[in-house]
Amino acid sequence: MKTGLIHIYTGEGKGKTTAAVGLAVRALGHGMKVCYVHFNKRPELYGYNEIQSLQKLGAIILGFTEGHWSFNPKVTRESSREDVKNGLIQLAGFVQGENLDLLILDEILISVRDGVLDEEELLEFIAQKPAKLELVLTGRGASDGLTEVADYVSYIQKIKHPFDRKIYSREGIEF
């Protein structure tokens, strides 16, 4: 690939991370170098085995936050802002030296939505990405500015969900 495009998977529906992971599996199957980075969640605590599967397939897995303050009382808005900003700084240097084909920033859009990362800070990160790097941003609440710079925007809308009938997360399906 000579031109890396920007994807956004957003909305209130289930499947944003799943779509990103699916794209990563496809890229890995074609011998591409993939990095998956999670923000605002801790996959290792909740049985997100798809992340472990990506690692087994050769993806680089990184995380810069200890979850979201709504789910982890040790996390505050301030600590989250520091972790996300420092993570993006480290990631910017990492990306320049790794010759990646695909970079997934899972749940990064929540950081902008919740005001711990300014839209402009993420736009600056995007502007500095290598030209061939395909970039995926996931999370609820994609901002107008991020939507504008993206090449693909998928809005995943919840029409119906089993949770509404008190059917809770099932291993292998929701996690």
C-alpha positions, 0 to 999 in steps of 0.5 A: 500500500502506498496510501494509508487511509483513516477509518472510524468505527463509532456509534452506540452499537456493539461491534466497533472493536470487533470490526477493528480486530477483523481488519487486523486479522485480514491484514495479518493474513496478508503479511502486514505489520499490525499494532493494536493499542487499547485506551480506556479499557483493560482487555486482560481483565475482561476476557477479550481473547480476540486481543490475545489471538491478535498477539498470537497471529503476530500483532503488537499489542500496547495499552497506555491506560488503566481503564476508564474512571467509570469502571476503575476507581483508581483512574481519574480524569486527570490520570486518564488525561496524563496517560492518554497524552503520554501514550500518544507521545510514545506512540508517535515515536514508536510508529515512526520507527516500526514501519507499521502497515496498520495501527488500531487505536481502540476506544481513543474516541472516548478520550476526545468525547470525555474531554481528556484529550483535545480533538486537536491533539488527536488530529495532530497525531493523525497528521504526523502518521506515516503516509502508508500507515492505515489508521483505525480509531474506535469508540463512541462519540466521534467528533466532527473534526475527526469524522471530517479527516477520516476516509471511512466512517462507520456508525454502528447503531444499536437497534436491539440488544439482549442486555435490554432483556437482562441477557448479559455478556456471553463468553465468545460472543460479547467478550 
